[in-house]
């Protein structure tokens, strides 16, 4: 059954259960803080208490909403105004209990964080009050934040430089591609012209060979004619 759909009787049962649960969790907080002072508390305890506080708050809000609904329809729920007032008072007491749990648990966690941040007592911290220790912790955290900001700016600048280098590499790559295309075009032209020169040289060589052959034939004929005339 949803808490918002409770009857007048079941509302009381759920509130009694919430009171027991809150009382047990409040006792757990005190035990947690006691163990923390001895250095025996652990993260599992802290997580469980935090989860229980969240559940208690949710149940409190649900019971509060359910009671408001009953107050608007007292006849439907068969509840008198004095009983509504009494239950509201109980809810107010529960609210105070929840606030106390929050305060005690938050204080314990804060003291634990301070202990973790500063470690063992030193000459620098042993004479400081709690407020001074807290301020010292805040100063330390501010210094760490400044260092992180500086590191973040350095990383951002390195990223910008990296992007600029990448853009320059893209430009150089495009220029190399264009140069390669031009070289291929020139090579093709050179091959074409070399072929033409080769053909021209071959044609010229053949022409000279034919001229030489013709000269030799003419010389043979001339010599033959000359020898024939001498015999007569």
C-alpha positions as CSV (number, residue, x, y, z in Angstrom):
1,X,0.0,0.0,0.0
2,X,1.3,3.5,-0.9
3,X,1.7,5.8,2.0
4,X,-0.5,8.4,0.3
5,X,-3.4,5.9,0.2
6,X,-3.3,5.1,4.0
7,X,-6.3,4.8,6.2
8,X,-6.5,6.6,9.5
9,X,-5.4,3.4,11.3
10,X,-2.7,2.3,8.9
11,X,-1.2,5.9,9.1
12,X,-0.6,5.4,12.8
13,X,1.0,2.0,12.2
14,X,3.4,3.5,9.6
15,X,4.2,6.4,11.9
16,X,5.1,4.1,14.7
17,X,7.3,2.1,12.4
18,X,9.0,5.4,11.3
19,X,9.6,6.4,14.9
20,X,11.3,3.1,15.7
21,X,13.4,3.3,12.5
22,X,14.4,6.9,13.2
23,X,15.3,6.0,16.8
24,X,17.5,3.1,15.7
25,X,19.2,5.2,13.1
26,X,19.8,8.0,15.6
27,X,21.4,5.5,17.9
28,X,23.6,4.3,15.0
29,X,24.7,7.9,14.4
30,X,25.8,8.3,18.0
31,X,27.7,5.0,17.9
32,X,29.3,6.0,14.6
33,X,30.5,9.3,16.1
34,X,31.8,7.4,19.2
35,X,33.8,5.0,17.0
36,X,35.0,7.8,14.8
37,X,36.5,9.5,17.8
38,X,38.5,6.3,18.4
39,X,39.4,6.0,14.7
40,X,37.3,2.9,14.3
41,X,34.5,4.1,12.0
42,X,34.3,3.1,8.4
43,X,32.8,4.1,5.1
44,X,30.2,1.3,5.1
45,X,28.7,2.7,8.4
46,X,28.6,6.2,7.0
47,X,26.9,5.0,3.8
48,X,24.3,3.0,5.6
49,X,23.4,5.9,7.9
50,X,23.2,8.3,5.0
51,X,20.9,5.9,3.2
52,X,18.7,5.5,6.2
53,X,18.3,9.2,6.7
54,X,17.2,9.5,3.1
55,X,14.5,6.8,3.7
56,X,13.3,8.4,6.9
57,X,12.9,11.8,5.1
58,X,11.0,10.2,2.3
59,X,8.6,8.4,4.7
60,X,8.1,11.6,6.7
61,X,7.1,13.5,3.6
62,X,4.7,10.8,2.5
63,X,3.1,10.7,5.9
64,X,2.8,14.5,6.0
65,X,1.2,14.5,2.5
66,X,-1.2,11.7,3.6
67,X,-2.2,13.6,6.8
68,X,-2.9,16.7,4.8
69,X,-5.2,14.7,2.5
70,X,-7.0,13.3,5.6
71,X,-7.4,16.8,7.0
72,X,-9.1,17.9,3.9
73,X,-11.6,15.0,4.0
74,X,-12.0,14.2,7.7
75,X,-15.4,12.7,7.2
76,X,-14.2,10.3,4.5
77,X,-11.4,9.1,6.7
78,X,-13.5,9.1,9.9
79,X,-11.0,11.2,11.8
80,X,-11.7,14.2,14.1
81,X,-9.9,17.6,14.0
82,X,-8.2,17.0,17.4
83,X,-6.7,13.8,16.1
84,X,-5.4,15.6,13.0
85,X,-3.8,18.2,15.3
86,X,-2.2,15.5,17.5
87,X,-0.7,13.7,14.5
88,X,0.6,17.0,13.1
89,X,2.4,17.6,16.5
90,X,3.9,14.1,16.2
91,X,5.1,14.9,12.7
92,X,6.7,18.2,14.0
93,X,8.5,16.2,16.6
94,X,9.7,13.8,14.0
95,X,10.9,16.7,11.9
96,X,13.0,17.9,14.8
97,X,14.4,14.4,15.3
98,X,15.4,14.2,11.6
99,X,17.1,17.7,11.9
100,X,19.1,16.5,14.9
101,X,20.2,13.3,13.0
102,X,21.3,15.5,10.1
103,X,23.2,17.8,12.3
104,X,24.9,15.1,14.4
105,X,25.8,13.0,11.3
106,X,27.0,16.1,9.3
107,X,29.1,17.2,12.3
108,X,30.7,13.7,12.6
109,X,31.5,13.5,8.9
110,X,32.9,17.0,8.9
111,X,35.2,16.2,11.9
112,X,36.3,13.0,10.1
113,X,37.1,15.0,6.9
114,X,39.1,17.5,9.0
115,X,41.0,14.6,10.6
116,X,41.7,13.1,7.2
117,X,42.8,16.4,5.7
118,X,45.2,17.2,8.5
119,X,46.3,13.8,9.6
120,X,48.1,13.5,12.9
121,X,48.5,16.5,15.2
122,X,51.5,18.8,14.3
123,X,53.2,21.8,15.7
124,X,51.3,23.9,13.2
125,X,47.8,22.6,14.2
126,X,47.9,21.5,17.8
127,X,47.2,25.0,19.2
128,X,44.5,25.8,16.8
129,X,40.8,25.9,17.6
130,X,38.2,24.0,15.6
131,X,37.3,27.1,13.7
132,X,40.9,27.8,12.9
133,X,41.4,24.2,11.8
134,X,38.4,24.5,9.5
135,X,39.7,27.8,8.1
136,X,43.0,26.2,7.5
137,X,41.4,23.3,5.7
138,X,39.4,25.8,3.5
139,X,42.7,27.6,2.7
140,X,44.3,24.3,1.8
141,X,41.4,23.4,-0.5
142,X,41.4,26.9,-2.1
143,X,45.1,26.4,-2.8
144,X,44.4,23.0,-4.3
145,X,41.6,24.6,-6.4
146,X,44.1,27.2,-7.7
147,X,46.6,24.5,-8.7
148,X,43.8,22.6,-10.4
149,X,42.8,25.8,-12.3
150,X,46.4,26.3,-13.4
151,X,46.7,22.7,-14.5
152,X,43.4,23.0,-16.4
153,X,44.6,26.2,-18.2
154,X,47.8,24.5,-19.1
155,X,46.0,21.5,-20.5
156,X,43.6,23.8,-22.4
157,X,46.6,25.7,-24.0
158,X,48.3,22.5,-24.9
159,X,45.1,21.4,-26.6
160,X,44.9,24.6,-28.5
161,X,48.5,24.2,-29.6
162,X,47.8,20.6,-30.6
163,X,44.8,21.8,-32.7
164,X,47.0,24.5,-34.4
165,X,49.7,21.9,-35.2
166,X,47.0,19.6,-36.6
167,X,45.7,22.4,-38.8
168,X,49.2,23.1,-40.0
169,X,49.8,19.5,-40.8
170,X,46.6,19.4,-42.8
171,X,47.8,22.4,-44.8
172,X,51.3,20.9,-45.4
173,X,49.7,17.6,-46.4
174,X,47.5,19.3,-49.0
175,X,50.5,21.2,-50.3
176,X,52.4,17.9,-50.6
177,X,49.5,16.3,-52.4
178,X,49.4,19.2,-54.9
179,X,53.2,19.0,-55.4
180,X,52.9,15.3,-56.0
181,X,50.2,15.9,-58.6
182,X,52.4,18.5,-60.3
183,X,55.4,16.2,-60.3
184,X,53.4,13.3,-61.8
185,X,52.1,15.7,-64.5
186,X,55.7,16.8,-65.3
187,X,56.9,13.2,-65.3
188,X,54.2,12.3,-67.8
189,X,55.2,15.2,-70.0
190,X,58.9,14.3,-69.8
191,X,58.1,10.7,-70.8
192,X,56.0,11.9,-73.7
193,X,58.7,14.3,-74.9
194,X,61.4,11.7,-74.4
195,X,59.5,9.2,-76.6
196,X,59.1,11.8,-79.3
197,X,62.8,12.6,-79.1
198,X,63.6,8.9,-79.3
199,X,61.4,8.5,-82.4
200,X,63.0,11.6,-84.0
201,X,66.5,10.3,-83.3
202,X,65.7,6.9,-84.7
203,X,64.1,8.5,-87.8
204,X,67.1,10.8,-88.3
205,X,69.6,7.8,-87.9
206,X,67.7,5.8,-90.5
207,X,67.7,8.7,-92.9
208,X,71.5,9.0,-92.6
209,X,71.9,5.3,-93.2
210,X,69.8,5.5,-96.4
211,X,71.9,8.4,-97.6
212,X,75.1,6.5,-97.0
213,X,73.8,3.5,-98.8
214,X,72.8,5.6,-101.8
215,X,76.2,7.2,-101.8
216,X,77.9,3.8,-101.7
217,X,75.7,2.5,-104.6
218,X,76.4,5.6,-106.6
219,X,80.1,5.2,-105.9
220,X,80.1,1.5,-107.0
221,X,78.3,2.4,-110.2
222,X,80.7,5.2,-110.8
223,X,83.7,3.0,-110.3
224,X,82.2,0.3,-112.5
225,X,81.6,2.7,-115.3
226,X,85.1,4.2,-114.9
227,X,86.8,0.8,-115.2
228,X,84.7,-0.2,-118.3
229,X,85.8,2.9,-120.2
230,X,89.4,2.3,-119.4
231,X,89.3,-1.2,-121.0
232,X,88.2,0.3,-124.4
